Amino acid sequence: MRVLHKGLGWLALLTAALLSMPVYAQTSAAPADTCQPSADSIQSRAGQEWTVLFGWRFANPADGVAAYRKLVAGMSPWADWDPPVAQTLAIGTRFAMAMAPDQPATSPGGFGTFDHIAAVRDVREDLAVRADWKPKVDHVVIFEVVRPLPVLVGPIGPQVDPTVCEILPGRWSQFQMQVAPADRASYLKVVTSYTIQ
């Protein structure tokens, strides 16, 4: 995670302390006892990170705990403060998609972003892609829309990654295609692709 609010005194210090925790590495498995208590507890490392980054938004601490538990249970890809909006991406719109090593461009996933993906760390933290959703990511495909594409668009909400007991803060742009998985490729053409680490 990155320091988001420099100069906020104790919040910046606490955030800096959290940032000193081990950084997510997609190539090594987390120890079985990484998340004690489990990630669904506000007392876990992930719960404490969430409290620092997002818990302040709730005047009542119990509401903050309830929001955290709802996130863990529901795994909504959307920010709870800014619900997605239905739109249609016009022909010629370009976007990026993080891809698994064995995922061909002819089988795109359901989500894309308008932000530049430079590294696997961007995928984990800024796109909030949990390790159990996509264990490995090694390349990005830039697609172009060739037919009007119905989507939901909004900012990426945070996720709790129980594999590493961390908060993936999200916040980048994202959209979710509103077409059947088998039909996605017919709306797109590949512009280019590049590897990431």
Buried (B, 14 or more C-beta within 10 A) or exposed (E): BEEEEEEEEEBBEBBEEBEEBEEBEBEEEBEEEBBEEEBBBBEBBBBBBBBBBBBEEBEEEEEBBEBBBEBBEEBBBBBBEEEBEEBBBEEEBBBBBBBBEEBEBEEBBBBBBBBEBEEBBBBBBBBBBBBEEBEEBBBBBBBBBBEEBBBBBBBBBBBBBBBBBBBBBBBBBBBBBEBEEEEBBEBBEBEEBEEBE
